Structure formats: structure tokens, C-alpha cells
Amino acid sequence: MREKRLAVANLHPALKTWEEYVTEAARDGHTRSGMVLGIRMALLGLRQLGLDEPPQDHSLITVVETDRCLPDAVELVTGCRLGNRTLKHRDFGKMAATFVDVRTQRAIRIATKEAADRKARELFPAAEKEDALGRAYRVLTDEELFKSQWVLARFHPEDLPGAQPARAICIACGEGVSFHREVVCSGRVFCRACAGERYFEPC
């Protein structure tokens, strides 16, 4: 039993330094500037919420507003994942994320400042853009990189980890739809694809 408890505890170790996360994220010995920025943003979010380590009970939810490096950085630092429904994606095209402590209902939204890229080029004018950004994101302060705002984040019950609402069946394609993502039109149930939101076309 003691060995089992230790194994569970090690699933979410205490936070590392951001330099250690950057090293862990490196592929072929290099970490993209977006990962460096995202790691720093995620660590700042946890600090703002007063969390010394990622919670083990799925009580932290993070909403990311882009689908580039940020989700990977958030998953690396916080343990929030699409698979356990603690990582949410809202495609606003912004390098921003909202960190939500479900237990306390406190939520902090952090976004990068537009001036950060300009400062990076000023600091390293001779470097290529990607190199300048990566180097600058390591030395600029949190205040220079980010703006933060306490917010109220609302989630439907079916969007929370552990929710298991009844499945609906689309009358057009016959596929099951989970988490109340169905569309009801004139009393008939459709999946979103058959209701006109399809991102693909059958060949």
C-alpha cells in the first residue's frame, strides 16, 4: 500500500524551475521561443493562484486561446490535458491562457504583451527573429512579458472533469454525441457536423 501511495504522489511532482522545463521541452537540443514563453506563462499562472505544485485532483482547469506552442507548455507544467478534460481550447488566436482553481473559483487570465516582441528585437538586434525571441523570453521580467487579470470563468457542468451526461444519437449519421454537443432542430437530434458545422466533406 505504501508503494502505491508513493507512485500516485509522483504523478505530479513539485514544480521545477522554468529553466528545467525548457530543457525538458527541448527537441534536438532546441526549444522554440513559444514554448519558453508558454512555460513562463504557466508557471506564473500557478504562482498567481498560490499553487506550489499541480493539484492531483483535477481541480485546476486551463483554457488556452491558441493551438500552437502554448497548449504543449501548459500540459508540461500543469499536467492539464485534453484527455482528462482539464485543458480547454478556445480558438481566439491569442497567446493567452486562463488558469482556474475549481475549488476556490479563482481564475487568472494571462496574455502576452504586444511590446514583448519589440523589446526582444531591441535587446538582440543582430539575431534572427526566432533566436532573438527565445533569448529575450529568458531574460525579460514577467511584468515585461505578460499582463494579468483576475476573471470569473464559467463552465457548464458537462464540461467539468468527471462529467458523464447521457449520449445523444444523431438521426442523420447515427453517431453518438457526448457532453450535450448535439443540436436539436424541430425536435430532431443532429450532431454538429450534420447540422452544418462540418469541417470535412465525404469523398
MDTraj code that builds the backbone (N, CA, C; nanometers):
import mdtraj as md
import numpy as np

residues = "MET ARG GLU LYS ARG LEU ALA VAL ALA ASN LEU HIS PRO ALA LEU LYS THR TRP GLU GLU TYR VAL THR GLU ALA ALA ARG ASP GLY HIS THR ARG SER GLY MET VAL LEU GLY ILE ARG MET ALA LEU LEU GLY LEU ARG GLN LEU GLY LEU ASP GLU PRO PRO GLN ASP HIS SER LEU ILE THR VAL VAL GLU THR ASP ARG CYS LEU PRO ASP ALA VAL GLU LEU VAL THR GLY CYS ARG LEU GLY ASN ARG THR LEU LYS HIS ARG ASP PHE GLY LYS MET ALA ALA THR PHE VAL ASP VAL ARG THR GLN ARG ALA ILE ARG ILE ALA THR LYS GLU ALA ALA ASP ARG LYS ALA ARG GLU LEU PHE PRO ALA ALA GLU LYS GLU ASP ALA LEU GLY ARG ALA TYR ARG VAL LEU THR ASP GLU GLU LEU PHE LYS SER GLN TRP VAL LEU ALA ARG PHE HIS PRO GLU ASP LEU PRO GLY ALA GLN PRO ALA ARG ALA ILE CYS ILE ALA CYS GLY GLU GLY VAL SER PHE HIS ARG GLU VAL VAL CYS SER GLY ARG VAL PHE CYS ARG ALA CYS ALA GLY GLU ARG TYR PHE GLU PRO CYS".split()
xyz = np.array([
    [0.0835, -0.1198, 0.0000],
    [0.0000, 0.0000, 0.0000],
    [0.0871, 0.1250, 0.0000],
    [0.1941, 0.1229, 0.0787],
    [0.2822, 0.2399, 0.0842],
    [0.3446, 0.2672, -0.0518],
    [0.3874, 0.1616, -0.1238],
    [0.4455, 0.1791, -0.2553],
    [0.3447, 0.2388, -0.3518],
    [0.2183, 0.1991, -0.3404],
    [0.1140, 0.2519, -0.4281],
    [0.0936, 0.3998, -0.4022],
    [0.0925, 0.4408, -0.2750],
    [0.0746, 0.5819, -0.2412],
    [0.1895, 0.6654, -0.2965],
    [0.3123, 0.6130, -0.2892],
    [0.4266, 0.6864, -0.3411],
    [0.4179, 0.7016, -0.4917],
    [0.3709, 0.5993, -0.5597],
    [0.3580, 0.6050, -0.7050],
    [0.2585, 0.7113, -0.7462],
    [0.1467, 0.7188, -0.6755],
    [0.0462, 0.8199, -0.7064],
    [0.1005, 0.9588, -0.6814],
    [0.1711, 0.9755, -0.5715],
    [0.2256, 1.1072, -0.5379],
    [0.3234, 1.1550, -0.6437],
    [0.3983, 1.0638, -0.7056],
    [0.4992, 1.1037, -0.8015],
    [0.4427, 1.1388, -0.9378],
    [0.3110, 1.1181, -0.9581],
    [0.2499, 1.1552, -1.0847],
    [0.2566, 1.3059, -1.1056],
    [0.2519, 1.3827, -1.0005],
    [0.2550, 1.5286, -1.0085],
    [0.3638, 1.5815, -0.9148],
    [0.4898, 1.5757, -0.9571],
    [0.5976, 1.6227, -0.8694],
    [0.5889, 1.7723, -0.8490],
    [0.6619, 1.8217, -0.7501],
    [0.6658, 1.9647, -0.7234],
    [0.7186, 2.0385, -0.8454],
    [0.6843, 2.1648, -0.8546],
    [0.7244, 2.2447, -0.9691],
    [0.8762, 2.2529, -0.9809],
    [0.9237, 2.2515, -1.1053],
    [1.0646, 2.2708, -1.1343],
    [1.0865, 2.4183, -1.1663],
    [1.2104, 2.4548, -1.1869],
    [1.2388, 2.5896, -1.2346],
    [1.2005, 2.5971, -1.3823],
    [1.1799, 2.7190, -1.4310],
    [1.1416, 2.7289, -1.5720],
    [1.2551, 2.6842, -1.6632],
    [1.3798, 2.7012, -1.6186],
    [1.4919, 2.6530, -1.6982],
    [1.4882, 2.5010, -1.7135],
    [1.4481, 2.4308, -1.6063],
    [1.4380, 2.2845, -1.6134],
    [1.3271, 2.2422, -1.7091],
    [1.2153, 2.3148, -1.7077],
    [1.1077, 2.2833, -1.8022],
    [1.1523, 2.3095, -1.9462],
    [1.2254, 2.4181, -1.9671],
    [1.2745, 2.4488, -2.1010],
    [1.3652, 2.3372, -2.1507],
    [1.4521, 2.2878, -2.0637],
    [1.5395, 2.1766, -2.1005],
    [1.4588, 2.0518, -2.1322],
    [1.3569, 2.0261, -2.0515],
    [1.2722, 1.9079, -2.0732],
    [1.1968, 1.9170, -2.2046],
    [1.1590, 2.0379, -2.2438],
    [1.0810, 2.0566, -2.3665],
    [1.1659, 2.0536, -2.4916],
    [1.2985, 2.0605, -2.4757],
    [1.3887, 2.0713, -2.5909],
    [1.3793, 1.9472, -2.6787],
    [1.3674, 1.9711, -2.8077],
    [1.3737, 1.8640, -2.9069],
    [1.4954, 1.8916, -2.9947],
    [1.5782, 1.7919, -3.0123],
    [1.7026, 1.8093, -3.0872],
    [1.7888, 1.9198, -3.0273],
    [1.7800, 1.9342, -2.8939],
    [1.8643, 2.0305, -2.8255],
    [1.8168, 2.1735, -2.8343],
    [1.6957, 2.1962, -2.8849],
    [1.6475, 2.3335, -2.9013],
    [1.5013, 2.3420, -2.8584],
    [1.4661, 2.4516, -2.7916],
    [1.3280, 2.4764, -2.7511],
    [1.2779, 2.6009, -2.8224],
    [1.1654, 2.5906, -2.8892],
    [1.1084, 2.7036, -2.9606],
    [1.0755, 2.8167, -2.8643],
    [1.0810, 2.9385, -2.9163],
    [1.0545, 3.0543, -2.8314],
    [0.9139, 3.0506, -2.7728],
    [0.8176, 2.9994, -2.8495],
    [0.6805, 2.9908, -2.7992],
    [0.6677, 2.8994, -2.6794],
    [0.7495, 2.7926, -2.6760],
    [0.7491, 2.7037, -2.5607],
    [0.8067, 2.7739, -2.4386],
    [0.9153, 2.8483, -2.4584],
    [0.9748, 2.9225, -2.3473],
    [0.8716, 3.0195, -2.2883],
    [0.8049, 3.0922, -2.3764],
    [0.7044, 3.1883, -2.3316],
    [0.5881, 3.1179, -2.2623],
    [0.5426, 3.0068, -2.3197],
    [0.4308, 2.9331, -2.2609],
    [0.4631, 2.8737, -2.1254],
    [0.5857, 2.8234, -2.1102],
    [0.6287, 2.7687, -1.9811],
    [0.6286, 2.8774, -1.8749],
    [0.6807, 2.9929, -1.9097],
    [0.6820, 3.1023, -1.8138],
    [0.5400, 3.1474, -1.7793],
    [0.4515, 3.1490, -1.8781],
    [0.3129, 3.1870, -1.8529],
    [0.2454, 3.0880, -1.7588],
    [0.2661, 2.9581, -1.7813],
    [0.2036, 2.8559, -1.6975],
    [0.2553, 2.8631, -1.5540],
    [0.3848, 2.8826, -1.5372],
    [0.4406, 2.8946, -1.4023],
    [0.3854, 3.0183, -1.3314],
    [0.3711, 3.1266, -1.4054],
    [0.3142, 3.2479, -1.3462],
    [0.1693, 3.2242, -1.3046],
    [0.0940, 3.1539, -1.3877],
    [-0.0444, 3.1241, -1.3529],
    [-0.0570, 3.0449, -1.2248],
    [0.0276, 2.9452, -1.2079],
    [0.0248, 2.8651, -1.0853],
    [0.0636, 2.9497, -0.9640],
    [0.1649, 3.0334, -0.9809],
    [0.2060, 3.1197, -0.8696],
    [0.0951, 3.2173, -0.8311],
    [0.0289, 3.2735, -0.9295],
    [-0.0784, 3.3683, -0.9016],
    [-0.1925, 3.3020, -0.8247],
    [-0.2158, 3.1749, -0.8511],
    [-0.3206, 3.1001, -0.7798],
    [-0.2717, 3.0466, -0.6453],
    [-0.1439, 3.0672, -0.6142],
    [-0.0899, 3.0204, -0.4877],
    [-0.0640, 2.8715, -0.4838],
    [-0.0400, 2.8099, -0.5997],
    [-0.0176, 2.6660, -0.6069],
    [0.1315, 2.6363, -0.6138],
    [0.1801, 2.5579, -0.5184],
    [0.3212, 2.5196, -0.5157],
    [0.3503, 2.4016, -0.6080],
    [0.2465, 2.3299, -0.6462],
    [0.2595, 2.2170, -0.7368],
    [0.1251, 2.1938, -0.8037],
    [0.1219, 2.1283, -0.9192],
    [-0.0054, 2.0998, -0.9851],
    [-0.0928, 2.0106, -0.8969],
    [-0.2197, 2.0432, -0.8774],
    [-0.3068, 1.9591, -0.7945],
    [-0.3282, 1.8225, -0.8572],
    [-0.3495, 1.7231, -0.7732],
    [-0.3655, 1.5858, -0.8206],
    [-0.5116, 1.5481, -0.8418],
    [-0.6044, 1.6382, -0.8090],
    [-0.7468, 1.6023, -0.8098],
    [-0.8254, 1.6648, -0.9247],
    [-0.7561, 1.7065, -1.0319],
    [-0.8217, 1.7669, -1.1486],
    [-0.8952, 1.8955, -1.1136],
    [-0.8520, 1.9636, -1.0090],
    [-0.9191, 2.0865, -0.9681],
    [-0.8629, 2.2106, -1.0370],
    [-0.7599, 2.1918, -1.1195],
    [-0.7068, 2.3021, -1.1983],
    [-0.7488, 2.2825, -1.3432],
    [-0.8139, 2.3819, -1.3993],
    [-0.8514, 2.3808, -1.5405],
    [-0.7829, 2.4987, -1.6077],
    [-0.7255, 2.4742, -1.7242],
    [-0.6624, 2.5802, -1.8002],
    [-0.7281, 2.5921, -1.9363],
    [-0.7624, 2.7138, -1.9733],
    [-0.8193, 2.7422, -2.1043],
    [-0.7133, 2.8147, -2.1860],
    [-0.6714, 2.7550, -2.2974],
    [-0.5721, 2.8178, -2.3842],
    [-0.6432, 2.8777, -2.5052],
    [-0.5896, 2.9896, -2.5545],
    [-0.6576, 3.0641, -2.6604],
    [-0.5857, 3.0553, -2.7948],
    [-0.4955, 2.9592, -2.8080],
    [-0.4288, 2.9322, -2.9350],
    [-0.3938, 2.7847, -2.9392],
    [-0.3657, 2.7337, -3.0591],
    [-0.3332, 2.5913, -3.0712],
    [-0.1890, 2.5702, -3.1157],
    [-0.1006, 2.6620, -3.0805],
    [0.0391, 2.6458, -3.1192],
    [0.1193, 2.5881, -3.0029],
    [0.2243, 2.6568, -2.9586],
    [0.3105, 2.6016, -2.8535],
    [0.2453, 2.6043, -2.7157],
    [0.1542, 2.6978, -2.6946],
    [0.1020, 2.7190, -2.5600],
    [0.0397, 2.5946, -2.4979],
    [-0.0480, 2.5211, -2.5672],
    [-0.1054, 2.4018, -2.5034],
    [-0.0004, 2.3002, -2.4584],
    [0.1047, 2.2832, -2.5383],
    [0.2101, 2.1891, -2.5003],
    [0.2824, 2.2362, -2.3740],
    [0.3086, 2.3670, -2.3661],
    [0.3766, 2.4210, -2.2484],
    [0.2900, 2.4078, -2.1246],
    [0.1613, 2.4357, -2.1379],
    [0.0684, 2.4254, -2.0251],
    [0.0607, 2.2816, -1.9760],
    [0.0521, 2.1867, -2.0685],
    [0.0458, 2.0454, -2.0290],
    [0.1734, 2.0037, -1.9563],
    [0.2878, 2.0492, -2.0062],
    [0.4148, 2.0134, -1.9450],
    [0.4234, 2.0616, -1.8007],
    [0.3806, 2.1844, -1.7752],
    [0.3974, 2.2453, -1.6431],
    [0.2855, 2.2073, -1.5475],
    [0.1616, 2.2107, -1.5940],
    [0.0458, 2.1954, -1.5043],
    [-0.0113, 2.0546, -1.4987],
    [0.0155, 1.9737, -1.6000],
    [-0.0481, 1.8420, -1.6069],
    [-0.1882, 1.8479, -1.6641],
    [-0.2388, 1.9664, -1.6952],
    [-0.3709, 1.9770, -1.7581],
    [-0.3647, 1.9163, -1.8984],
    [-0.4621, 1.8318, -1.9303],
    [-0.4619, 1.7626, -2.0589],
    [-0.6026, 1.7586, -2.1168],
    [-0.6091, 1.7514, -2.2495],
    [-0.7382, 1.7297, -2.3141],
    [-0.7991, 1.5982, -2.2679],
    [-0.7115, 1.4983, -2.2483],
    [-0.7602, 1.3647, -2.2143],
    [-0.8309, 1.3557, -2.0814],
    [-0.7952, 1.4424, -1.9840],
    [-0.8675, 1.4389, -1.8566],
    [-0.9617, 1.5588, -1.8416],
    [-0.9795, 1.6323, -1.9532],
    [-1.0768, 1.7417, -1.9626],
    [-1.0399, 1.8621, -1.8756],
    [-0.9125, 1.8717, -1.8386],
    [-0.8687, 1.9880, -1.7611],
    [-0.8000, 2.0923, -1.8488],
    [-0.7788, 2.0593, -1.9763],
    [-0.7249, 2.1548, -2.0720],
    [-0.8328, 2.1857, -2.1744],
    [-0.8685, 2.3128, -2.1866],
    [-0.9723, 2.3564, -2.2790],
    [-0.9097, 2.4458, -2.3856],
    [-0.9607, 2.4354, -2.5071],
    [-0.9109, 2.5191, -2.6162],
    [-1.0227, 2.6072, -2.6690],
    [-1.0009, 2.7371, -2.6645],
    [-1.0916, 2.8342, -2.7259],
    [-1.0079, 2.9093, -2.8289],
    [-1.0367, 2.8897, -2.9555],
    [-0.9501, 2.9389, -3.0606],
    [-0.9740, 3.0875, -3.0867],
    [-0.9136, 3.1716, -3.0036],
    [-0.9217, 3.3165, -3.0196],
    [-0.7989, 3.3711, -3.0917],
    [-0.7025, 3.2824, -3.1205],
    [-0.5822, 3.3262, -3.1901],
    [-0.4918, 3.4140, -3.1064],
    [-0.4971, 3.3985, -2.9746],
    [-0.4173, 3.4816, -2.8849],
    [-0.3234, 3.3958, -2.8010],
    [-0.2059, 3.4500, -2.7747],
    [-0.1129, 3.3834, -2.6832],
    [-0.1570, 3.4194, -2.5414],
    [-0.2591, 3.3512, -2.4959],
    [-0.3201, 3.3813, -2.3666],
    [-0.3801, 3.2543, -2.3098],
    [-0.3905, 3.2518, -2.1773],
    [-0.4497, 3.1359, -2.1100],
    [-0.5123, 3.1817, -1.9795],
    [-0.6179, 3.1117, -1.9398],
    [-0.6840, 3.1371, -1.8120],
    [-0.6676, 3.0140, -1.7244],
    [-0.6161, 3.0357, -1.6043],
    [-0.5908, 2.9273, -1.5095],
    [-0.6971, 2.9355, -1.4006],
    [-0.7707, 2.8266, -1.3832],
    [-0.8885, 2.8261, -1.2957],
    [-0.8710, 2.7230, -1.1847],
    [-0.8784, 2.7689, -1.0597],
    [-0.8815, 2.6792, -0.9449],
    [-1.0282, 2.6500, -0.9141],
    [-1.0728, 2.5317, -0.9516],
    [-1.2148, 2.4977, -0.9383],
    [-1.2586, 2.4964, -0.7926],
    [-1.1671, 2.4633, -0.7021],
    [-1.2025, 2.4555, -0.5601],
    [-1.2364, 2.5923, -0.5027],
    [-1.1620, 2.6936, -0.5422],
    [-1.1820, 2.8274, -0.4861],
    [-1.2578, 2.9206, -0.5792],
    [-1.2759, 2.8768, -0.7069],
    [-1.3393, 2.9596, -0.8101],
    [-1.2553, 3.0818, -0.8477],
    [-1.1284, 3.0838, -0.8099],
    [-1.0393, 3.1919, -0.8507],
    [-0.9824, 3.1590, -0.9884],
    [-0.9752, 3.2615, -1.0735],
    [-0.9246, 3.2410, -1.2091],
    [-0.8434, 3.3627, -1.2516],
    [-0.7303, 3.3367, -1.3121],
    [-0.6424, 3.4432, -1.3584],
    [-0.6171, 3.4236, -1.5078],
    [-0.6428, 3.5282, -1.5858],
    [-0.6133, 3.5236, -1.7297],
    [-0.4833, 3.5984, -1.7541],
    [-0.3920, 3.5327, -1.8268],
    [-0.2614, 3.5894, -1.8557],
    [-0.2429, 3.5941, -2.0065],
    [-0.2037, 3.7101, -2.0574],
    [-0.1811, 3.7276, -2.2006],
    [-0.0457, 3.7934, -2.2220],
    [0.0162, 3.7633, -2.3353],
    [0.1440, 3.8270, -2.3662],
    [0.1210, 3.9713, -2.4103],
    [0.2149, 4.0557, -2.3781],
    [0.2095, 4.1957, -2.4203],
    [0.2655, 4.2088, -2.5613],
    [0.2015, 4.2911, -2.6414],
    [0.2484, 4.3121, -2.7774],
    [0.3891, 4.3716, -2.7788],
    [0.4205, 4.4486, -2.6759],
    [0.5519, 4.5140, -2.6717],
    [0.6659, 4.4161, -2.6469],
    [0.6342, 4.2939, -2.6052],
    [0.7389, 4.1975, -2.5718],
    [0.8258, 4.1640, -2.6926],
    [0.7630, 4.1430, -2.8088],
    [0.8412, 4.1104, -2.9279],
    [0.9307, 4.2277, -2.9686],
    [0.8803, 4.3487, -2.9576],
    [0.9615, 4.4660, -2.9916],
    [1.0823, 4.4761, -2.8983],
    [1.0591, 4.4520, -2.7699],
    [1.1702, 4.4573, -2.6747],
    [1.2733, 4.3493, -2.7046],
    [1.2259, 4.2336, -2.7505],
    [1.3182, 4.1248, -2.7839],
    [1.4105, 4.1661, -2.8972],
    [1.3570, 4.2323, -2.9991],
    [1.4386, 4.2753, -3.1121],
    [1.5353, 4.3861, -3.0720],
    [1.4916, 4.4687, -2.9761],
    [1.5800, 4.5747, -2.9276],
    [1.6958, 4.5169, -2.8464],
    [1.6675, 4.4112, -2.7701],
    [1.7717, 4.3504, -2.6882],
    [1.8748, 4.2771, -2.7723],
    [1.8286, 4.2118, -2.8803],
    [1.9182, 4.1301, -2.9629],
    [1.8991, 4.1673, -3.1103],
    [1.9382, 4.2873, -3.1485],
    [1.9115, 4.3366, -3.2843],
    [1.9841, 4.2582, -3.3937],
    [2.0952, 4.1955, -3.3606],
    [2.1719, 4.1248, -3.4626],
    [2.1251, 3.9806, -3.4829],
    [2.0389, 3.9322, -3.3950],
    [1.9965, 3.7919, -3.4012],
    [1.8775, 3.7740, -3.4953],
    [1.8637, 3.6528, -3.5494],
    [1.7433, 3.6193, -3.6243],
    [1.6227, 3.6256, -3.5304],
    [1.5047, 3.6485, -3.5893],
    [1.3861, 3.6742, -3.5064],
    [1.3620, 3.5641, -3.4042],
    [1.3612, 3.4384, -3.4464],
    [1.3321, 3.3280, -3.3543],
    [1.4360, 3.3215, -3.2438],
    [1.5615, 3.3397, -3.2779],
    [1.6682, 3.3375, -3.1778],
    [1.6537, 3.4551, -3.0819],
    [1.6206, 3.5726, -3.1355],
    [1.6035, 3.6911, -3.0504],
    [1.4892, 3.6710, -2.9521],
    [1.3783, 3.6164, -3.0015],
    [1.2634, 3.5930, -2.9132],
    [1.2984, 3.4925, -2.8044],
    [1.3596, 3.3812, -2.8435],
    [1.3944, 3.2790, -2.7454],
    [1.4876, 3.3303, -2.6377],
    [1.5845, 3.4115, -2.6757],
    [1.6784, 3.4660, -2.5786],
    [1.6113, 3.5709, -2.4901],
    [1.5281, 3.6543, -2.5508],
    [1.4621, 3.7607, -2.4744],
    [1.3618, 3.7038, -2.3748],
    [1.2894, 3.6004, -2.4148],
    [1.1897, 3.5421, -2.3245],
    [1.2537, 3.4799, -2.2016],
    [1.3825, 3.4590, -2.2063],
    [1.4541, 3.4056, -2.0906],
    [1.4962, 3.5149, -1.9921],
    [1.5068, 3.6382, -2.0396],
    [1.5617, 3.7436, -1.9536],
    [1.4618, 3.8544, -1.9197],
    [1.3587, 3.8740, -2.0018],
    [1.2601, 3.9758, -1.9701],
    [1.1818, 3.9356, -1.8455],
    [1.1370, 4.0329, -1.7682],
    [1.0606, 4.0032, -1.6466],
    [0.9179, 3.9642, -1.6815],
    [0.8494, 3.9040, -1.5859],
    [0.7087, 3.8704, -1.6063],
    [0.6275, 3.9959, -1.6390],
    [0.6608, 4.1054, -1.5741],
    [0.5876, 4.2308, -1.5968],
    [0.6086, 4.2822, -1.7384],
    [0.7257, 4.2570, -1.7962],
    [0.7527, 4.2994, -1.9338],
    [0.6862, 4.2077, -2.0351],
    [0.6691, 4.0814, -1.9995],
    [0.6145, 3.9835, -2.0934],
    [0.4622, 3.9735, -2.0906],
    [0.4035, 3.9849, -1.9716],
    [0.2631, 3.9484, -1.9572],
    [0.1785, 4.0573, -1.8932],
    [0.0499, 4.0511, -1.9219],
    [-0.0492, 4.1257, -1.8456],
    [-0.1451, 4.0233, -1.7853],
    [-0.1870, 4.0470, -1.6616],
    [-0.2715, 3.9529, -1.5883],
    [-0.3999, 4.0219, -1.5430],
    [-0.5059, 3.9423, -1.5375],
    [-0.6349, 3.9956, -1.4931],
    [-0.7124, 3.8852, -1.4218],
    [-0.7612, 3.9150, -1.3013],
    [-0.8490, 3.8199, -1.2335],
    [-0.9840, 3.8212, -1.3030],
    [-1.0362, 3.7032, -1.3313],
    [-1.1611, 3.6920, -1.4072],
    [-1.2534, 3.5907, -1.3407],
    [-1.3772, 3.5874, -1.3859],
    [-1.4736, 3.4851, -1.3463],
    [-1.4925, 3.3923, -1.4648],
    [-1.4493, 3.2681, -1.4504],
    [-1.4596, 3.1700, -1.5582],
    [-1.5770, 3.0768, -1.5302],
    [-1.6632, 3.0634, -1.6274],
    [-1.7831, 2.9797, -1.6113],
    [-1.7720, 2.8565, -1.7002],
    [-1.8092, 2.7420, -1.6441],
    [-1.8121, 2.6176, -1.7198],
    [-1.9471, 2.5510, -1.6989],
    [-2.0020, 2.4919, -1.8056],
    [-2.1215, 2.4108, -1.7897],
    [-2.0842, 2.2827, -1.7138],
    [-2.1762, 2.2276, -1.6365],
    [-2.1448, 2.1050, -1.5615],
    [-2.0897, 1.9935, -1.6484],
    [-2.1404, 1.9831, -1.7718],
    [-2.0944, 1.8757, -1.8600],
    [-1.9518, 1.8974, -1.9102],
    [-1.8952, 2.0170, -1.8882],
    [-1.7589, 2.0451, -1.9335],
    [-1.6536, 2.0197, -1.8259],
    [-1.6972, 1.9838, -1.7064],
    [-1.6038, 1.9617, -1.5970],
    [-1.5496, 1.8184, -1.5987],
    [-1.4291, 1.7977, -1.5479],
    [-1.3757, 1.6611, -1.5403],
    [-1.4701, 1.5693, -1.4629],
    [-1.4869, 1.4494, -1.5137],
    [-1.5716, 1.3509, -1.4466],
    [-1.7165, 1.3518, -1.4889],
    [-1.7597, 1.4532, -1.5635],
    [-1.8998, 1.4593, -1.6069],
    [-1.9289, 1.3465, -1.7049],
    [-2.0448, 1.2833, -1.6878],
    [-2.0843, 1.1735, -1.7762],
    [-2.2325, 1.1845, -1.8118],
    [-2.2703, 1.2898, -1.8839],
    [-2.4110, 1.3025, -1.9238],
    [-2.4480, 1.1978, -2.0279],
    [-2.5767, 1.1777, -2.0462],
    [-2.6244, 1.0771, -2.1418],
    [-2.5832, 1.1138, -2.2843],
    [-2.5566, 1.0122, -2.3658],
    [-2.5196, 1.0351, -2.5058],
    [-2.6451, 1.0520, -2.5900],
    [-2.6325, 1.1354, -2.6921],
    [-2.7406, 1.1524, -2.7891],
    [-2.6975, 1.0874, -2.9203],
    [-2.7930, 1.0425, -2.9994],
    [-2.7639, 0.9782, -3.1268],
    [-2.8147, 1.0659, -3.2400],
    [-2.7257, 1.1005, -3.3319],
    [-2.7626, 1.1823, -3.4476],
    [-2.8517, 1.1006, -3.5407],
    [-2.9665, 1.1591, -3.5782],
    [-3.0601, 1.0845, -3.6644],
    [-3.0113, 1.0785, -3.8088],
    [-2.9135, 1.1607, -3.8454],
    [-2.8645, 1.1619, -3.9834],
    [-2.7527, 1.0609, -4.0060],
    [-2.6510, 1.0603, -3.9186],
    [-2.5356, 0.9724, -3.9389],
    [-2.5330, 0.8540, -3.8435],
    [-2.6139, 0.8604, -3.7386],
    [-2.6199, 0.7510, -3.6431],
    [-2.5072, 0.7481, -3.5423],
    [-2.4204, 0.8507, -3.5420],
    [-2.3092, 0.8538, -3.4484],
    [-2.3506, 0.9139, -3.3142],
    [-2.2865, 0.8645, -3.2073],
    [-2.3167, 0.9145, -3.0743],
    [-2.2513, 1.0491, -3.0487],
    [-2.3182, 1.1321, -2.9711],
    [-2.2678, 1.2656, -2.9375],
    [-2.2665, 1.2787, -2.7853],
    [-2.1514, 1.3137, -2.7291],
    [-2.1363, 1.3240, -2.5842],
    [-2.1369, 1.4694, -2.5372],
    [-2.1599, 1.4858, -2.4091],
    [-2.1439, 1.6139, -2.3392],
    [-2.2333, 1.7247, -2.3938],
    [-2.3538, 1.6883, -2.4360],
    [-2.4541, 1.7849, -2.4832],
    [-2.4045, 1.8683, -2.6005],
    [-2.3258, 1.8070, -2.6887],
    [-2.2782, 1.8789, -2.8074],
    [-2.3738, 1.8612, -2.9258],
    [-2.4864, 1.7966, -2.9039],
    [-2.5824, 1.7777, -3.0116],
    [-2.6578, 1.9064, -3.0429],
    [-2.7204, 1.9098, -3.1578],
    [-2.8053, 2.0215, -3.1997],
    [-2.9464, 1.9677, -3.2196],
    [-3.0431, 2.0333, -3.1583],
    [-3.1827, 1.9911, -3.1703],
    [-3.2547, 2.0892, -3.2623],
    [-3.3079, 2.0388, -3.3708],
    [-3.3777, 2.1214, -3.4699],
    [-3.5155, 2.0620, -3.4961],
    [-3.6202, 2.1379, -3.4640],
    [-3.7586, 2.0917, -3.4807],
    [-3.7813, 1.9584, -3.4099],
    [-3.7210, 1.9446, -3.2932],
    [-3.7393, 1.8251, -3.2136],
    [-3.6530, 1.7076, -3.2549],
    [-3.5711, 1.7246, -3.3578],
    [-3.4841, 1.6168, -3.4057],
    [-3.3400, 1.6437, -3.3639],
    [-3.2685, 1.5365, -3.3307],
    [-3.1324, 1.5481, -3.2779],
    [-3.0305, 1.5247, -3.3891],
    [-2.9386, 1.6192, -3.4044],
    [-2.8300, 1.6076, -3.5013],
    [-2.6957, 1.6285, -3.4311],
    [-2.5916, 1.5686, -3.4871],
    [-2.4574, 1.6067, -3.4446],
    [-2.4246, 1.7398, -3.5116],
    [-2.3217, 1.8050, -3.4673],
    [-2.2893, 1.9369, -3.5219],
    [-2.2467, 1.9299, -3.6684],
    [-2.1817, 1.8204, -3.7059],
    [-2.1423, 1.8061, -3.8460],
    [-2.2647, 1.7998, -3.9364],
    [-2.3609, 1.7179, -3.8999],
    [-2.4814, 1.7040, -3.9821],
    [-2.5718, 1.8263, -3.9732],
    [-2.5511, 1.9090, -3.8707],
    [-2.6290, 2.0312, -3.8565],
    [-2.5674, 2.1474, -3.9343],
    [-2.4559, 2.1223, -4.0030],
    [-2.3979, 2.2257, -4.0875],
    [-2.2638, 2.2772, -4.0425],
    [-2.2068, 2.2241, -3.9330],
    [-2.0782, 2.2722, -3.8841],
    [-1.9637, 2.1806, -3.9261],
    [-1.9830, 2.1038, -4.0327],
    [-1.8834, 2.0048, -4.0742],
    [-1.7560, 2.0739, -4.1224],
    [-1.6415, 2.0249, -4.0767],
    [-1.5133, 2.0745, -4.1237],
    [-1.4551, 1.9844, -4.2321],
    [-1.5284, 1.8789, -4.2719],
    [-1.4835, 1.7848, -4.3727],
    [-1.5984, 1.7584, -4.4683],
    [-1.5654, 1.7057, -4.5853],
    [-1.6651, 1.6653, -4.6828],
    [-1.6392, 1.5209, -4.7229],
    [-1.7432, 1.4361, -4.7244],
    [-1.7234, 1.2961, -4.7641],
    [-1.6711, 1.2889, -4.9078],
    [-1.5822, 1.1932, -4.9334],
    [-1.5272, 1.1729, -5.0692],
    [-1.6113, 1.0693, -5.1450],
])
top = md.Topology()
chain = top.add_chain()
for i, resn in enumerate(residues, 1):
    res = top.add_residue(resn, chain, resSeq=i)
    for name in ("N", "CA", "C"):
        top.add_atom(name, md.element.get_by_symbol(name[0]), res)
traj = md.Trajectory(xyz[None], top)
